[in-house]
């Protein structure tokens, strides 16, 4: 399992990369392994979201799991290409397998809703 140092992580197993005023969100390598083969993504674009709320679901062969946002703002883009090639989430969870982009209304929320790689590894017992 890999956990890039340049990302932050949530206890719900999402990762976050900040680019300007945009938070790019995906699920961690640990999460995709627990879910199994991802087959579908259901997240509505254009939706206003609040930190900590479910923004949609990712469906896998084993289960359906909620996706949570660690940041408030507006969903500006959803990686709908996943529905055509869902295995990209399993193969590239930190690059091509990103799930959504949120235009942040309060970038300061990231610090209060995420953790660094060391704390995340401890959370999952790594």
C-alpha positions, 0 to 999 in steps of 0.5 A: 500500500502507498500513502503519498506524503503530499496528501492529507487523509480523513478517518473515513479513508479519503485523501485530499490534494489542494490545488489553489482553491480546489480540493481534489478528493479520492479514496485511499489505497487502503479503502480501495483494497477494502472495497474490492473492485470498484464498478460505479461512482455516483456523485452529483456535480454542482452540489453545495457541500458541507465538511463531513457530509456524504457527497455520494457513493462509490459502488464496488463488487463487495459493497456500496460506500459513502464518500465524505468531503472534508471541506465545504464548498461546491462540487465543480467536477466529478471524475465520470470517466470512472464509470467507463473504466472503474478499475482505475480507482483500484489501479491508480487511487491517487492519480487517475482514480480521483473522485471529485473536485470541490471549490473550497469556501473555507480552505482552513477547514482542511486542517481540522478535518484531515490528518497527515500520512503518519497519523493515517497509517496509525489509524489503519494499523500500518 
